[in-house]
């Protein structure tokens, strides 16, 4: 079963976000999230690409709050929570005229070796 790739014209897949999961100040796991943004119009991809550094920075700030610095013992939010909050961040930075939606393609954690 080959993984179906998202249309390059309609989606902008960002580089993975990897965040440390802390326990008593020690990194115990890494949490990785792969996100794609749906572009409102195919021809606007270059415009969105120019916004990526700012979008990425804002997303990292949100993800650090949601994952790394969450209250001890509280679970990592579900994928829908990431999707909703990251969509708000992307639209806040780039505007509704560029970002239509967010897809969370992967979300997983791995223990630190």
C-alpha positions, 0 to 999 in steps of 0.5 A: 500500500503506497502512501498517497502524496498530497497535491503540491499545488493544494498543500504545503507540507512543512518540515516536521516539528520535534519537541522534547517531552520533559519529566522533572526537567529531563527530556524523556521523549521526543514528540514529532508532528508533521503538518500540511497547510491547505492553500486557498488557491493553487497559484498562491503557493509562493506567497505562502512559502514566504510566510513559512518562517513566521508561521513555523515560529508561531506554531513552535511557540504554541506547540511548546506550550501544548507539549513540552511545558504542559502540566506534569502528568497531563496527556498530550492533546489529541490530533484534533486539538493540534489541528484546530489551534495550529489552523488558528495560528497559521491564519493569524500569521498568513491570513484566511486568503492564503491558508484554507485548512491544516492537516496533521499527517503524523503525530508520534512520540519516541523515547530518548535513547 
